[in-house]
Amino acid sequence: MRILILGAGGIGGYFGARFCAVGADVTFLVRPTRAEQLNAHGLRVISRLGDAHIAAPKVATAETLRDKFDVIVLSCKAYDFAPAVDAIAPAVGSGSVILPLLNGVAHLDGLDKRFGQRQVMGGAAHLALTLTPSGEIRHLNDFHRLIVGSRTENVSAWLLPLENLLASLSPDFRISENVEQDMWDKFVFLTALASATCTMRGSVADIMATAGGFDFITGLLKECEQIAIASHHAPNPEQLADYRAQLTDKVSTLTASMLRDIEAGKRTEANHILGDMLRRGLANSVPTQLLRIAYSHLQVYEQRRSGLQ
């Protein structure tokens, strides 16, 4: 099984390094500057779950990509989705399967339209990562989850080899029988977390320490839950209870990666996450007062950021 991973940043680099560590045949499709960095220093992951250093990872750039691959992992930011799809297209053969690990669910429609639903799997990654200026990938928490699965009854021939690869790495990596629901569950949690921590510019504990913090953050979760229900992806009650507990933990330092992007003055995935959730809510006549406020806040940030460039 030949695996192509678009990007060697946080998600792509982390899981790619884990795959390489057990002998998987992995090639990283990266920009020329990242290729130079990887060729010079290798791919390094720093994690409380175990460090990894791939001294000589296989790399390709858009100019050198020629071969077809069996599994293509798409791990870009949502705002880079269109060029990323163009970049992987030469590597997609008739038997290839694409595994997107983007946040949210909006990208599925674009991939289905370009390659056909049969070739597009679903995936959700749960962990916090950052890429340092020197090119190291730092794992910021003490858990990692990777959930992948087929979205059609006609299962790809590469699903079983992929399942065996995941099983060899961690019990937290698994194949799901309802991966779109898993993606929606993450979508609900991430939208509520990003909405709250970006609007308030603080952690869950910071928000909970305010007079209206509990109502604000649980209200956002409730709006996202109602949108998921209206979209025929009602969250599992136990999963939802766990999300509520995480979002109301009075000592939690948890923030969304979107807040870290704001603090660094970077572009955010606000439109792909909050914007998409809001549009789905409006289409289904779900009340979204808090979500509208949060999305407007991020739109102002993006407008001001664009004006400064």
C-alpha positions in Angstrom: 0.0 0.0 0.0 1.6 3.3 -1.2 0.5 6.3 0.8 0.7 9.9 -0.3 0.2 12.6 2.3 -0.4 16.1 1.2 1.5 18.3 3.6 4.0 17.6 6.4 2.7 20.1 8.8 0.7 19.3 12.0 -1.8 16.6 11.0 0.0 15.2 7.9 3.4 15.2 9.5 2.2 13.7 12.8 0.3 10.8 11.3 2.8 10.4 8.5 5.6 10.0 10.9 3.6 7.4 12.9 3.0 5.5 9.7 6.7 5.6 8.7 7.8 4.4 12.1 6.1 1.0 11.5 7.5 0.7 8.0 4.6 2.0 5.9 5.5 3.3 2.4 4.8 7.0 2.8 5.6 9.9 0.5 4.9 13.5 1.6 3.7 16.0 -1.1 5.0 19.3 0.0 6.1 22.8 -1.2 9.8 23.1 -2.2 10.8 25.0 0.9 9.4 22.2 3.2 11.0 19.6 0.9 14.4 21.2 1.5 13.8 21.3 5.3 12.8 17.6 5.3 15.7 16.6 3.2 18.1 18.4 5.4 16.8 17.6 8.9 14.2 14.8 8.5 10.8 14.8 10.0 10.6 15.1 13.8 7.6 14.7 16.1 7.9 15.7 19.8 5.1 14.0 21.8 4.4 12.8 25.3 3.1 9.7 23.6 6.5 9.0 22.1 8.8 11.0 19.9 9.5 10.1 16.3 12.3 11.1 13.9 12.2 10.0 10.3 15.7 10.7 9.1 15.0 10.5 5.4 11.3 10.8 4.6 10.3 10.4 0.9 9.2 13.7 -0.4 7.6 15.0 -3.7 6.6 18.4 -5.0 4.0 19.4 -7.5 6.8 19.5 -10.1 8.1 15.9 -9.4 4.8 14.1 -8.6 4.3 11.5 -11.3 3.1 8.2 -9.8 -0.4 7.0 -8.8 -0.9 6.2 -5.1 -3.2 3.8 -3.3 -4.2 6.0 -0.4 -4.0 9.8 -0.6 -4.3 11.7 2.8 -5.5 15.3 2.4 -4.4 17.3 5.5 -4.5 20.9 4.5 -6.2 24.0 6.0 -9.7 24.5 4.6 -8.8 27.8 2.9 -6.1 25.9 0.9 -8.6 23.2 -0.2 -9.0 24.1 -3.9 -5.2 24.1 -4.7 -4.7 21.1 -2.5 -7.3 19.1 -4.6 -5.5 20.2 -7.8 -2.2 19.1 -6.3 -3.3 15.5 -5.5 -5.2 15.0 -8.7 -2.2 13.5 -10.7 -1.7 10.9 -7.9 -5.3 9.7 -8.0 -5.9 6.5 -10.0 -9.0 4.5 -10.7 -8.4 2.3 -7.6 -7.1 5.1 -5.3 -8.9 6.2 -2.2 -8.7 9.7 -0.7 -8.7 10.2 3.0 -9.4 13.8 4.0 -8.5 14.9 7.5 -9.8 18.5 7.4 -11.9 20.0 10.0 -15.7 20.2 9.4 -17.6 18.4 6.7 -18.0 20.9 3.8 -15.0 19.5 1.9 -16.8 16.2 1.3 -19.0 17.7 -1.3 -16.1 19.2 -3.2 -14.1 15.9 -3.2 -17.2 13.9 -4.2 -17.8 16.2 -7.2 -14.2 16.0 -8.3 -13.4 12.3 -7.7 -16.7 10.5 -7.0 -18.0 9.5 -3.6 -16.7 5.9 -4.0 -13.1 7.2 -3.8 -13.6 9.6 -0.9 -13.4 8.2 2.6 -14.2 10.1 5.8 -11.8 10.9 8.6 -11.5 12.7 11.9 -8.4 13.5 13.9 -8.6 14.5 17.5 -5.3 16.0 18.9 -3.6 19.4 19.2 -0.5 20.1 17.2 1.8 23.0 16.2 4.6 23.3 13.7 7.6 25.1 15.0 9.7 27.5 12.9 12.4 24.9 12.7 10.0 22.4 11.3 9.4 20.2 14.3 5.8 19.0 15.0 4.9 19.4 18.7 2.0 17.4 20.1 0.4 19.7 22.7 -1.9 17.3 24.6 -1.6 13.7 25.8 -4.1 12.0 23.5 -4.5 11.3 19.9 -7.4 9.8 18.0 -7.7 8.9 14.4 -11.0 7.7 13.0 -11.4 6.7 9.3 -14.0 4.8 7.4 -15.8 4.2 4.1 -18.8 6.4 3.2 -20.3 4.0 0.7 -21.4 0.3 0.7 -18.8 -0.4 -2.0 -15.8 -0.5 0.3 -12.3 0.2 -1.1 -9.9 -2.6 -1.3 -7.5 -0.4 0.7 -9.7 -0.3 3.7 -8.5 -3.5 5.2 -4.8 -2.8 4.7 -5.4 0.7 6.2 -7.2 -0.9 9.2 -4.3 -3.2 9.8 -1.9 -0.3 9.7 -3.9 1.7 12.2 -4.3 -1.3 14.5 -0.5 -1.7 14.5 0.0 1.8 15.8 -2.5 2.6 18.5 -5.9 1.4 20.0 -6.9 5.0 19.5 -6.7 4.7 15.7 -9.7 2.8 14.3 -12.0 2.2 11.4 -15.6 3.5 11.9 -18.8 2.0 10.5 -20.4 5.4 10.5 -17.6 7.8 9.9 -19.7 10.7 8.7 -21.4 10.7 12.1 -18.0 10.8 13.8 -17.1 13.8 11.6 -20.3 15.5 12.5 -19.7 14.9 16.2 -16.3 16.5 16.0 -17.8 19.3 13.9 -20.3 20.1 16.7 -17.7 20.1 19.4 -15.1 22.1 17.4 -17.6 24.8 16.3 -18.7 25.3 19.9 -15.2 25.4 21.2 -13.8 27.7 18.5 -16.8 30.0 18.8 -16.4 30.4 22.5 -12.7 30.6 22.9 -12.2 32.9 19.9 -15.0 35.3 20.8 -13.8 35.4 24.4 -10.1 35.2 23.6 -9.5 32.7 26.4 -9.5 29.1 27.5 -12.5 27.1 28.8 -11.4 27.9 32.3 -11.2 31.7 31.5 -14.7 31.6 30.1 -16.2 29.6 33.0 -14.7 32.1 35.4 -17.0 34.9 34.0 -20.6 35.6 35.1 -22.2 34.5 31.8 -19.6 32.0 30.7 -21.5 28.8 31.4 -24.6 30.0 29.6 -22.6 31.2 26.6 -20.6 28.1 26.0 -23.4 25.6 26.7 -25.7 27.8 24.5 -23.3 27.5 21.6 -23.1 23.7 22.1 -26.9 23.5 22.1 -27.2 25.5 18.9 -24.7 23.2 17.2 -26.5 20.2 18.5 -29.8 21.4 17.1 -28.2 22.1 13.7 -26.8 18.5 13.7 -30.2 17.1 14.5 -31.8 19.1 11.7 -29.1 17.9 9.4 -29.9 14.2 10.3 -26.7 13.8 12.2 -27.9 13.9 15.9 -24.9 13.5 18.2 -24.7 10.4 20.4 -26.0 11.4 23.9 -22.9 10.0 25.6 -20.6 11.8 23.3 -22.5 15.0 23.7 -22.3 14.6 27.5 -18.6 14.2 27.2 -18.3 17.3 25.1 -20.4 19.3 27.5 -18.1 18.2 30.4 -15.0 19.3 28.5 -16.6 22.7 27.6 -17.6 23.4 31.2 -14.5 22.2 33.0 -13.6 25.1 35.3 -9.8 24.3 35.3 -9.4 23.4 31.6 -6.8 25.2 29.6 -8.4 24.0 26.4 -8.6 26.4 23.5 -9.3 25.9 19.8 -6.4 26.0 17.4 -8.3 28.8 15.7 -7.6 31.0 18.7 -3.8 30.2 18.3 -4.1 31.3 14.7 -5.7 34.6 15.7 -3.1 35.2 18.3 -0.4 34.7 15.7 -2.2 37.0 13.2 -2.9 34.1 10.8 -5.8 33.3 8.6 -8.5 31.1 10.2 -10.9 28.4 9.1 -13.8 30.4 10.4 -15.8 30.2 7.2 -15.3 26.5 6.8 -16.3 25.8 10.4 -18.5 28.4 12.0 -19.7 29.8 8.7 -20.7 26.4 7.4 -22.4 25.4 10.6 -24.3 28.7 10.6 -25.4 28.3 7.0 -26.7 24.8 7.7 -28.6 26.2 10.7 -30.2 29.0 8.7 -31.2 26.6 5.9 -33.0 24.5 8.6 -34.5 27.4 10.5 -32.6 26.6 13.6 -32.1 29.6 16.0 -28.4 30.6 15.9 -28.1 33.8 17.9 -24.9 33.0 19.7 -23.3 31.4 16.7 -24.1 34.5 14.6 -22.3 36.7 17.1 -19.2 34.4 17.2 -19.0 34.2 13.4 -19.4 38.0 13.0 -16.6 38.4 15.5 -14.3 36.3 13.4 -15.4 38.0 10.2 -14.3 41.3 11.6 -11.0 39.8 12.5 -10.5 38.5 9.0 -11.5 41.8 7.5 -9.1 43.8 9.7 -6.4 41.2 9.0 -6.8 41.5 5.2 -6.7 45.3 5.5 -3.4 45.2 7.3 -1.7 43.1 4.6 
